[in-house]
Amino acid sequence: MTDNHVCRRLTGRTAVVTGAGSGIGLASARRLASEGARVVCADIDETTGKAAAGEVGGLFVRTDVTDPDQVEALFQAAYDTYGSVDVAFNNAGISPPDDDSIIETGLEAWKRVQEVNLTSVYLCCKAAIPYMRRQGKGSVINTASFVARMGAATSQISYTASKGGVLAMSRELGVQFAREGIRVNALCPGPVNTPLLRELFAKDPERAARRLVHIPAGRFAEAEEIAAAVAFLASDDSSFVNATDFLVDGGLTGAYVTPL
């Protein structure tokens, strides 16, 4: 999508994106910038994070999203540099191979995924919302997943549980702060064609085929398609969308049987 097709819904706004170095985070940083936002790119990977910030003309802040002090510093840097925190896209997450069936998954793997996928969202919301309360407006977008809504026999138990937690927490925050002009939504992508997914499926093509059959669209999402939903939720076009699970899944959660 070229810039001249994109509306400028976010001019003058500051958006903080975690996990901005790759995948959905990178695509979203690009999209938000193209709509006029000043983008703060947070990532634990200095190389990819800096590259993302450079590309969108934004600010890079190296952040371990499980560290409360670093998360506080991230939103402080956004505010100090640009004067507001209008959008928080709390997107960083992991899906490691040792998070598998509950029978296989050890406690350490469980805890690590909970820390990165759920505790980090708690920390980011805790840091971002006070800025938004002072402004009387803001949009928080937390990356959950379609697995927060559906069960899978090919389980990644801690990932699934963490995303369910993100969904419930987002709903509660959206309700709590609605009258203060703050919206909080959980973005629930279906499977996305990202480096993370490609790596997973390159090792196991059978697993890829098994998952693909459930998607009515017959393909995985592109990161840019998820980014378009992020831009919508960040903008005033979604002014009455709050405390919900915003599904971008190609019809996956609506399907009983898919077309042949």
ABEGO torsion letter per residue (X at the ends): XBAAABBBAABGBBBBBBGAABEAAAAAAAAAAAAGBBBBBBBABAAAAAAAAAAAGBBBBBBBAABAAAAAAAAAAAAAAAGBBABBBBABBBBBAABBBAAABBAAAAAAAAAAAAAAAAAAAAAAAAAAAAAGBEBBBBBBBAAAABBBABBBAAAAAAAAAAAAAAAAAAAAAAAAGBBBBBBBBBBBBBAAAAAAAAABAAAAAAAAAABAAGBBBBAAAAAAAAAAAABAAAAABBGBBBBBAGGAAABABBBX
